[in-house]
Amino acid sequence: MAKVNQTPMMVQYQKIKDQYPDAFLFYRLGDFYEMFNDDAVKGAQLLELTLTTRNHSSKNPIPMCGVPHHAVQNYIDILVDKGYKVAICEQMEDPKLAKGMVKREVIQLVTPGTQTDTGAGNAKENNYLTALTRINNQFGFAYADLSTGELKVSSLDNFDAVLNEVMSLRTKETVVDQSVPKEVLERLKTVGILLSHQDNVEVRSELSYLTQGVTATEQLTVLKHLLTYIHTTQKRSLAHLQRAVIYEPTFFLKMDHYSQRNLELAQNMRTGKKSGTLLWLLDETKTAMGGRLLKQWLDRPLVNRQDILARQKKVSVLVDQYFERNSLQEELTQVYDLERLAGRIAFGSVNGRDLIQLKTSLKQIPKLQHILNELPKAAFSDIYERLDPLDNVVEIIDSAIVEEPPLSVTDGGVIKDGYDQTLDTYREAMHNGKQWMAELEASERKITGINNLKIGYNRVFGYYIDVTKVNLNKLPEGRYERKQTLANSERFTTPELKEKERLIIEAEEKSTDLEYKLFVKVRELVKANIQRIQKLAHAVSELDVLQSFADVSEKYRFVAPTFTQTDHDLEIVEGRHPVVEKVLGRQTYVPNDVKMPEKTSILLITGPNMSGKSTYMRQLALTVILAQMGCFVPAKSAKMPIFDQIFTRIGAADDLISGESTFMVEMKEANEALAHATANSLILFDEIGRGTATYDGMALAQAIIEFVHDRVHAKTLFSTHYHELTVLDKSLTQLKNVHVGAVEKNGELVFLHQMQDGPADKSYGIHVAKLAGLPDSLLKRADTILAHLEKAQDQHATVQVATEGRESQPDSQPVEQTSEDVTDESDTQLSLFGEPEEKVTQADKVASEVKTLNLMGMTPMDVMNQVYKWQQQLAHSKKKR
């Protein structure tokens, strides 16, 4: 935009804008916040505002748009939610007293990661700002929630671990420095994260307190960059920030973000909403801070046996104590968001209503203590000790703040009568002055005989005597001084009225100013107790989540699981998928057992589509997660080991941003499990290999099963449509076949949804297609083709899987091939890994590859590369001849 002949105001604007080039600058002008130049053009489009211009007569008028100051927060929220930054520029002096240009400064930079006012709809959601640095091939990673003061830091070995943390935390913004590699920055951008650069570090006294106990270089560095960015952007007190907590991902049950997504822990894959998720089922919390803690526990289940059992014990007590639990719930509903109230107190943005909410919340604490005293004390002693009633804070607020204060803290009406003698004097003067006005109005009506004469007030003209024009002839000559003429009346004043007006307005101004000073004093007294408030908030949150667990456990007939110590047995009797059961209803859902003793590491699951294989796999994972959160589980009984990691490969999805096909995503997720799983992990593989040609897929599936069986030894559920793989139970001693039952009745397929031992006898694919409503003619043709294929297969007894070539294992036995398994050698089909003995031409090979090419699993570039490869092969073959 052109900058010629700029006015002093535009010079000031541009100077401030140059400091925040990547943000919208909201520049305060009177009662409006204005945007100019490119900000105005883009802002008008995003906020649906009217775009005007400044200096209309100029050759280069300046684009301009604005929003009223009283509604600015809504417009800021819209821009920040869209991923933009907003710099709020305020007038720092009274325009009436300013000499020359009014001094203006940016008082806050609001960004997606520093937004604290997230609205009631997101009260149970954290908004994390993350930070990343890299030192000596080690990533320093930290995150903070400015609304609650939470601050955590960790060291991560590789970018995959970083990406997993970033995605799990659902951060919108990451602070980086110049040490972070460019390829890492690009990858973060592709997943929709706003990158903010903070290369310099400010030395602040608060930093040493917040980083106490942190010694690792990469952790200290990333904390300094994060805290510097926070101080630079917020420009206000951050006394509520808590000391950094060092955490290790290995402290918790590890689940990458793919697994969290596949299991639909907090977000429905279809709708992107909370409904239909495990969080949706579990969330019976009564406070916003309890809801956030529940989400954190769900993201990070425990792996320490004693910690799990401690939570489980508390849940057991609350399940048994129905009436005490109900009393807890009633009291918790009256506790407001103590964490975010503490944040607003620190920011200085708290108002009178917030302080009343704090007082109301604190008054519930003695009641919570009394209820806990009615329970077995040993289970809740740690929480009881942290339930601090903060009586001094209650007394401060109760003595100073009226019960129903206004929203504004600058317009008066917040402080109670009797709290301050000077304020009471001002209020008495205002009251007496207004009483004098009422008496004057009555006296003037009597003297003039004008019954509708009245004394009014407005901010521009002050107090006045209003007389309608039809009554002007009744006024004695010279009684009043004319002040203002209106269409239907005249307004007057008198020397006495002017003097009284001066006294009243002076008292009002002094009263308002004094009230605000008194409120700030009260706020500072409360602010001194922020750490105590936060400690109390943690205790109340924990109690809230535990009662939620107990409520859900009783409502849905969950049981307390037991954990094995010396063996690795897994035995769940009549286990259920809790979310599906809630949706379908208790009477409809069919429970299933999961039995995997010490010597069984793999369940190979077969059965038709839509029969419940994926549900069966997911229900095991959810049961493990619930158990290690400390909650009861959906089963008749449950015994299980404590798992260290969960890996899932369930459902098909392209990664369009990275240009990866379904099959590539499938292979990457499988590789993640194979590379990092241990004998204490849980692996769920659903239809591995289906994204490529049949033989390729079957070969990969078998190889993966053997790898897990021979090397990983993790508890694994592997569902497949490759029925040929079911013979692996003869060679893999720790593999067991199970299938989902289904029967045909009068040509119709009926799912039993019951898991049974042994392999399925067929896939019922055509029956499922019939259920989907495919045309009858198409289904009949499919039946004919299927019969032909089955007849051809019967004519050639086939070795279904290749057992040769696998590394010998102590517990593995070779498959014995009888005359029933293999016919005459000349009629036997080639082994899956065998090489054909018949010599074929290069053209035949290419033709064969064309027939089996899986186009749907390839990108356009892959196809072009393959065609080029064939061309080279044919050309080379021709030269040889």
Secondary structure, 3 states (H helix, E strand, C coil): CCCCCCCHHHHHHHHHHCCCCCEEEEEEECCEEEEEHHHHHHHHHHHCCCCEEECCCCCCCEEEEEEEHHHHHHHHHHHHHCCCEEEEEEECCCCCCCCCCCCEEEEEEECCCCCCCCCHHHCCCCCCEEEEEEECCEEEEEEEECCCCEEEEEEECCHHHHHHHHHHHCCCEEEECCCCCHHHHHHHHHCCCEEEECCCCCCCHHHHHHCCCCCCHHHHHHHHHHHHHHHHHHCCCCCCCCCCEECCHHHECEECHHHHHHCCCCCCCCCCCCCCCHHHHHCCCCCHHHHHHHHHHHHCCECCHHHHHHHHHHHHHHHHCHHHHHHHHHHHCCCCCHHHHHHHHHHCCCCHHHHHHHHHHHCCHHHHHHHHHCCCHHHHHHHHHHCCCCHHHHHHHHHHECCCCCCCCCCCCCECCCCCHHHHHHHHHHHHHHHHHHHHHHHHHHHHCCCCCEEEEECCCEEEEEEEHHHHHHCCCCCCEEEEECCCEEEEECHHHHHHHHHHHHHHHHHHHHHHHHHHHHHHHHHCCHHHHHHHHHHHHHHHHHHHHHHHHHHCCCECCEECCCCCCEEEEEECCHHHHHHHCCCCCCCEEEEECCCCCEEEEECCCCCCHHHHHHHHHHHHHHHHHCCCECCCEEEECCCCEEEEECCCCCECCCCECHHHHHHHHHHHHHHHCCCCCEEEEECCCCCCCHHHHHHHHHHHHHHHHHHHCCEEEEECCCHHHHHHHHCECCEEEEEEEEEEECCEEEEEEEEEECCCCCCCHHHHHHHCCCCHHHHHHHHHHHHHHHHHHHCCCCCCCCCCCCCCCCCECCCCCCCCCCCCHHHCCCCCCCCCCCCCCHHHHHHHHHHHCCHHHCCHHHHHHHHHHHHHHHHHHHHHC
